[in-house]
């Protein structure tokens, strides 16, 4: 498929054999950009590649920005699976025909995507539910596609050096982990239960109940929420709905997820937010969630404070601290590039700029400086983009930064409380004790290696290697220069 969309040169360079793909080549692609052709290839290759493109669309730190923008056009909507196949899946899962479990089952899917589809149903006890059923054969298809992707990533890194910087094998590995979680509904059910506990004391947030006795790896049965998705205009036109109050409650819930719980909804678009009666907000689809440790929570709070104060050096150092260590980054230049991205928009409200998108774009700047940010941080930026999109529906001039600062300051104050400081000191003491205990043994091992008669210390750096090659060239030039001089001198003497 890649060859048919004009990438046969890459196929040849990756040693895949051009003759295999000649019959797929298309001659009418000159007017299309490379990102467009890749997106079209993904669409034709099927659900695994569509999912990969959707993941890459949220990671401008991993791929060039023009590709991440194009991949945002990939949609997951597909034709529903015939009900006969769904009935077979349910029968295999329950060990009995669906008619023995449900008094009613709507054969027309409520929604269909590449991984699963959702049906409305009613249990024998009268409770209305939604049943999420995995598409038959999808796990096997994904595994086959992942093996292909792993092979392609290895070939690309071996034969196309200019693409190594984007870490193809790392991207495939991250994608594989994501798909493993998304195709296991037991994981999603556990996510929902955790959110239910976190919001047990929040009456205005509704998390659907999981019917654990009917749920497994390929089937998820949930309480049906009687509401209208925020993506539909009629949601805000319901009687008794105060749009601004809905906005405040929704944002408060989101900030609770990020700053208090460390567990947030990773796919928070308007279709997954329902407006229920009594101005309740219902959340659905917990297949993708983000988890934040205390370090990342604190970093996010400090990012908003740095943005408010236009402290770009501080923002740059926060990114450097969160990313894996690298000596390649020039923090001063990185801070200047961050400033060039953000400063022109400073002080504008959401009517003029999307803060989440700006933060997401900053990950591409980080990538240019050799920084790969944690997946959960980039997922937070993506969720912030979606949140701002929903907020814009309700209040066009809403200032996301101002609202976030209130929660950021509260979080930083909590970190300075005596109880939290004592906890941090206790953790530090334990770590220091472990270091002191292990250090003598490790030092003994080092000394034993140093005393080994066969021990050799090898140092190899790119600069030293470059110097070695330069010196070798110099010696050879000197050698051939002497030979040439001797020949010329001999000719002169003969003459």
C-alpha positions in Angstrom: 0.0 0.0 0.0 2.9 2.4 0.7 4.3 1.6 -2.7 1.0 2.3 -4.3 0.9 5.8 -2.7 4.3 6.8 -4.1 6.7 5.5 -1.4 8.4 2.8 -3.6 11.8 4.5 -3.2 11.6 3.9 0.6 10.5 0.3 -0.1 13.6 -0.2 -2.3 15.9 1.4 0.2 14.5 -0.8 3.0 15.4 -3.8 0.8 11.8 -5.0 0.5 12.1 -5.7 -3.2 10.6 -3.2 -5.7 9.5 -6.0 -8.0 7.0 -7.1 -5.4 5.2 -3.7 -5.5 5.4 -2.6 -9.1 1.9 -3.6 -9.8 0.6 -1.4 -7.0 2.3 1.8 -8.2 0.0 4.7 -8.8 0.8 7.4 -11.4 -1.6 10.1 -10.2 0.0 11.1 -6.9 2.3 14.0 -7.8 -0.2 16.6 -6.5 -0.3 15.0 -3.1 2.1 15.8 -0.2 4.0 13.0 1.6 1.8 13.3 4.7 -1.4 12.9 2.6 0.0 9.8 0.9 1.0 8.2 4.2 -2.5 8.9 5.7 -4.1 7.4 2.6 -1.9 4.3 3.0 -2.9 3.9 6.6 -6.6 4.1 5.7 -6.2 1.3 3.2 -4.1 -0.8 5.4 -6.9 -1.2 8.0 -7.7 -0.6 11.6 -4.3 -1.2 13.2 -2.7 1.4 11.0 -5.6 3.8 11.5 -5.0 3.5 15.2 -1.3 4.0 14.8 -2.0 7.2 12.8 -4.3 8.4 15.5 -1.7 7.8 18.1 1.0 9.7 16.1 -1.4 12.6 15.6 -1.1 13.2 19.3 2.7 12.9 19.4 4.2 15.9 17.5 7.3 15.2 19.6 7.8 11.9 17.7 7.1 12.8 14.1 7.3 16.0 11.9 4.4 18.4 12.6 3.0 18.2 9.1 2.5 14.5 9.5 0.8 14.8 12.9 -1.6 17.4 11.5 -2.5 15.2 8.5 -3.1 12.1 10.8 -5.7 14.1 12.6 -7.9 13.4 9.6 -8.0 9.7 10.3 -11.4 8.6 11.6 -12.2 5.4 13.4 -15.8 5.1 12.2 -16.4 1.8 10.3 -19.3 -0.3 9.2 -20.8 -2.4 12.0 -20.2 -6.1 12.2 -23.3 -8.2 11.2 -25.3 -9.2 14.3 -24.9 -12.9 13.6 -21.1 -12.5 14.3 -21.8 -10.4 17.4 -24.2 -13.1 18.7 -21.5 -15.7 18.2 -19.0 -13.6 20.2 -21.5 -13.1 23.0 -22.4 -16.8 23.1 -18.7 -17.7 23.3 -18.2 -15.2 26.1 -21.3 -16.0 28.2 -21.3 -19.7 27.5 -25.0 -19.3 26.6 -27.0 -17.5 23.9 -27.5 -13.7 24.6 -31.3 -14.4 25.0 -30.5 -16.1 28.3 -28.7 -13.0 29.6 -30.7 -10.1 28.1 -34.5 -9.6 27.8 -33.8 -7.1 25.0 -30.9 -6.5 22.7 -30.8 -3.9 19.9 -29.2 -5.5 16.9 -28.3 -2.2 15.4 -25.1 -0.9 16.9 -25.2 2.4 18.8 -21.7 3.1 17.6 -19.1 1.2 15.7 -15.3 1.6 15.6 -12.3 -0.4 14.5 -11.8 -2.3 17.8 -15.4 -2.8 19.0 -19.0 -1.8 18.6 -21.6 -0.8 21.2 -25.2 -2.1 21.5 -28.1 -1.1 23.8 -29.7 -3.9 25.8 -31.7 -4.7 28.9 -30.8 -7.2 31.5 -33.3 -9.8 32.8 -33.7 -7.7 36.0 -34.8 -4.7 33.9 -31.7 -2.5 34.1 -30.8 -0.8 30.8 -27.2 -1.3 29.8 -24.8 -0.8 26.9 -22.8 -3.8 25.7 -19.3 -3.2 24.2 -18.3 -6.1 22.0 -14.9 -6.7 20.4 -14.9 -7.1 16.6 -14.3 -10.8 15.7 -10.7 -11.6 14.8 -9.5 -8.1 15.7 -6.8 -9.2 18.2 -5.3 -11.6 15.7 -5.3 -9.0 13.0 -3.6 -6.5 15.3 -0.9 -9.0 16.3 -0.2 -9.7 12.7 0.0 -6.0 11.9 2.3 -5.3 14.9 4.7 -8.0 13.7 4.8 -6.3 10.3 5.3 -2.9 11.9 8.2 -4.2 14.0 9.9 -5.7 11.0 9.4 -2.4 9.0 10.7 -0.3 11.9 13.9 -2.5 12.1 14.4 -2.2 8.3 13.9 1.6 8.3 16.4 2.1 11.2 18.9 -0.1 9.4 18.7 1.2 5.8 17.2 4.8 6.1 19.5 6.6 8.5 17.6 10.0 8.2 14.6 8.4 9.8 16.4 6.9 12.8 16.0 10.1 14.8 12.3 9.5 15.0 12.9 6.1 16.8 10.6 3.9 14.7 11.0 0.9 16.9 10.2 2.9 20.0 7.0 4.2 18.4 5.9 0.7 17.5 6.6 -0.5 21.0 4.6 2.3 22.6 1.8 1.6 20.1 1.8 -2.1 20.9 1.4 -1.3 24.6 -1.5 1.0 23.9 -3.3 -1.5 21.7 -2.8 -4.2 24.3 -4.7 -2.1 26.9 -7.4 -1.0 24.4 -8.3 -4.5 23.4 -8.6 -5.8 26.9 -11.9 -4.7 28.4 -11.0 -6.0 31.8 -8.5 -3.1 31.9 -11.1 -0.6 30.9 -13.6 -2.0 33.5 -10.9 -1.5 36.2 -10.3 2.0 35.0 -14.0 2.8 35.3 -14.1 1.3 38.9 -11.2 3.5 39.9 -12.9 6.7 38.5 -16.1 5.7 40.3 -14.2 5.6 43.6 -12.5 8.9 42.9 -15.8 10.6 42.2 -17.9 8.9 44.8 -18.4 12.2 46.7 -19.0 14.3 43.6 -22.8 14.3 43.0 -22.5 16.2 39.7 -20.2 13.7 38.0 -21.7 10.4 36.9 -19.5 7.4 36.1 -21.4 4.3 34.7 -21.6 1.2 36.8 -19.7 -1.9 35.6 -21.6 -5.2 35.6 -18.6 -7.3 36.5 -20.4 -10.6 36.4 -21.1 -10.1 32.7 -17.7 -8.4 31.8 -14.6 -10.1 30.4 -11.7 -9.5 28.0 -13.9 -9.1 24.9 -17.2 -8.0 26.3 -17.9 -5.0 28.6 -21.4 -4.4 30.1 -22.1 -1.0 31.6 -24.9 1.0 33.0 -26.7 3.0 30.3 -26.5 6.8 31.0 -29.6 8.7 29.9 -28.1 11.8 28.5 -27.1 13.7 25.4 -23.5 13.9 24.2 -22.0 17.4 24.3 -21.1 17.0 20.6 -24.9 17.5 19.9 -26.2 21.0 20.0 -29.4 19.9 21.8 -27.3 18.9 24.8 -27.1 22.5 26.1 -30.7 23.3 25.1 -32.2 20.9 27.7 -34.5 22.3 30.3 -32.8 23.3 33.5 -29.2 23.3 32.0 -27.0 26.2 33.0 -24.1 26.1 30.4 -21.7 28.1 32.5 -22.3 26.0 35.6 -21.8 22.8 33.5 -18.4 24.3 32.3 -17.3 25.1 35.9 -18.3 21.6 37.1 -16.6 19.9 34.2 -13.4 21.8 34.6 -13.4 21.2 38.4 -13.7 17.5 37.7 -10.9 17.6 35.2 -8.5 19.4 37.5 -9.4 16.9 40.2 -8.3 14.1 37.9 -5.0 15.8 37.1 -3.9 17.4 40.3 -5.6 15.3 43.0 -6.2 11.8 41.6 -3.3 11.5 39.2 -5.7 9.6 36.9 -7.4 11.4 34.0 -9.6 10.5 31.1 -7.3 10.3 28.1 -9.9 10.6 25.3 -12.0 13.5 26.6 -13.7 14.7 23.5 -17.3 16.0 23.3 -18.7 12.7 22.2 -17.6 11.1 25.5 -19.2 13.7 27.7 -22.9 13.4 28.3 -25.2 16.0 29.9 -27.7 14.2 32.1 -30.7 15.4 34.1 -30.2 17.8 37.0 -27.1 19.2 35.2 -25.1 16.0 35.9 -22.1 15.3 33.7 -21.7 11.7 32.6 -18.3 10.3 31.3 -18.0 7.3 29.1 -15.3 5.4 27.2 -12.4 4.8 29.6 -10.2 2.7 27.3 -7.5 5.3 27.3 -6.5 6.9 30.6 -3.4 8.9 31.7 -1.6 8.3 35.0 0.5 11.1 36.6 3.0 10.6 39.4 3.6 13.4 41.9 6.6 14.6 40.0 4.6 15.1 36.8 1.7 16.6 38.7 4.0 19.2 40.2 5.7 19.8 36.9 2.3 20.5 35.2 1.4 23.0 38.0 4.8 24.7 37.6 4.3 24.9 33.8 1.1 26.9 34.2 2.8 29.2 36.6 5.8 29.6 34.3 3.4 30.4 31.4 1.6 33.0 33.5 4.9 34.7 34.5 6.4 34.3 31.0 9.3 32.4 32.5 10.5 30.4 29.5 13.7 29.3 31.1 11.8 27.7 33.9 9.5 26.0 31.4 12.4 24.7 29.4 14.1 23.2 32.5 10.8 21.5 33.5 10.7 19.8 30.1 14.4 18.8 30.4 13.8 17.4 33.9 10.9 15.2 32.8 12.6 13.8 29.6 15.2 11.0 29.7 18.7 12.4 30.2 20.5 13.6 27.2 23.6 15.8 26.8 22.5 17.0 23.4 20.1 19.7 24.5 21.1 23.4 24.6 18.7 24.6 27.3 19.2 28.3 26.6 18.4 27.8 22.9 15.5 25.6 23.8 14.1 28.3 26.1 14.4 30.8 23.3 12.6 28.6 20.8 9.8 28.0 23.4 9.6 31.8 23.9 9.3 32.3 20.1 6.4 29.8 20.0 4.4 31.1 23.0 5.3 34.8 23.5 3.2 36.1 20.5 0.0 34.7 22.0 0.6 35.7 25.6 -2.3 37.5 27.2 -4.9 36.4 24.6 -8.0 34.5 25.7 -9.2 31.2 24.3 -11.1 33.0 21.6 -7.7 33.7 20.0 -5.5 30.8 21.1 -5.8 27.2 22.3 -3.5 26.8 25.2 -3.5 23.0 25.1 -2.6 23.0 21.4 0.2 25.5 22.1 1.6 23.1 24.8 1.2 20.2 22.4 3.1 22.1 19.7 5.8 22.8 22.2 6.6 19.1 22.3 7.7 19.3 18.7 10.1 22.1 19.7 11.4 19.7 22.4 11.8 17.0 19.9 14.0 19.2 17.7 16.3 19.6 20.7 16.5 15.8 21.3 13.9 15.6 24.1 11.3 12.9 24.2 8.6 13.8 26.7 6.8 11.2 28.8 3.7 9.7 27.1 1.4 10.7 30.0 2.5 14.4 29.7 1.8 14.5 26.0 -1.6 12.7 26.7 -2.4 15.5 29.2 -1.7 18.2 26.6 -3.9 16.3 24.2 -6.7 16.1 26.7 -6.3 19.8 27.4 -6.8 20.5 23.7 -10.1 18.5 23.8 -11.2 20.2 27.0 -10.7 23.7 25.5 -12.6 22.6 22.4 -15.6 21.7 24.6 -15.2 24.9 26.7 -15.3 26.9 23.5 -18.8 25.5 22.7 -20.0 27.0 26.0 -18.0 30.1 26.5 -16.0 31.5 23.6 -13.8 33.8 25.7 -13.0 31.3 28.4 -9.4 31.7 29.8 -8.1 28.2 30.5 -4.8 29.4 31.9 -6.4 31.6 34.5 -8.7 28.8 35.7 -5.8 26.3 35.8 -3.6 28.6 37.9 -6.1 28.4 40.8 -5.7 24.6 41.0 -1.9 24.8 40.3 -1.3 27.1 43.2 -3.5 24.9 45.5 -1.4 21.8 44.5 1.9 23.6 45.1 0.6 24.7 48.6 -0.3 21.1 49.4 3.3 20.1 48.4 4.6 22.5 51.0 2.4 21.3 53.9 4.3 19.9 56.9 2.7 16.5 56.5 3.7 16.3 52.8 7.2 17.6 53.5 7.6 15.0 56.3 6.5 12.3 53.8 9.0 13.5 51.2 11.7 13.6 53.8 10.9 10.0 54.8 11.1 8.9 51.2 14.5 10.7 50.8 15.7 9.0 54.0 14.8 5.6 52.8 16.5 6.2 49.4 19.6 7.5 51.1 19.7 4.5 53.5 19.5 2.2 50.5 22.3 4.0 48.8 24.5 3.8 51.9 23.8 0.1 52.3 24.5 -0.8 48.7 27.5 1.5 48.1 30.2 -0.6 49.9 29.2 -3.7 47.9 29.1 -1.9 44.6 32.5 -0.1 45.4 34.0 -3.6 46.2 32.9 -4.9 42.8 34.4 -1.9 41.1 37.8 -2.4 42.9 37.8 -6.1 42.0 37.4 -5.2 38.4 40.2 -2.6 38.6 42.5 -5.2 40.1 41.7 -7.8 37.4 44.9 -8.1 35.2 42.7 -8.4 32.1 40.8 -5.2 32.9 40.9 -2.6 30.2 39.2 0.8 30.2 37.7 1.7 26.9 36.5 5.2 26.1 34.8 5.9 22.8 33.1 9.2 21.9 32.0 10.6 18.6 34.6 13.5 18.9 37.5 11.1 19.7 36.5 8.8 16.8 36.3 11.8 14.5 39.8 13.0 15.7 41.2 9.5 15.1 39.9 9.4 11.5 41.2 12.9 10.8 44.7 11.9 12.1 44.6 8.8 10.0 43.8 10.8 6.9 46.6 13.2 7.9 49.2 10.4 8.1 48.2 9.0 4.8 48.3 12.4 3.1 51.8 12.9 4.6 52.9 9.5 3.4 51.7 10.0 -0.1 53.1 13.5 -0.1 56.5 12.2 0.7 56.2 9.5 -2.1 55.1 12.2 -4.6 58.0 14.5 -3.5 60.5 11.7 -4.0 59.2 10.9 -7.5 59.3 14.6 -8.5 62.8 15.0 -7.0 64.0 11.9 -8.9 62.6 13.3 -12.2 64.4 16.5 -11.6 67.8 14.8 -10.9 67.4 12.7 -14.0 66.8 15.7 -16.1 
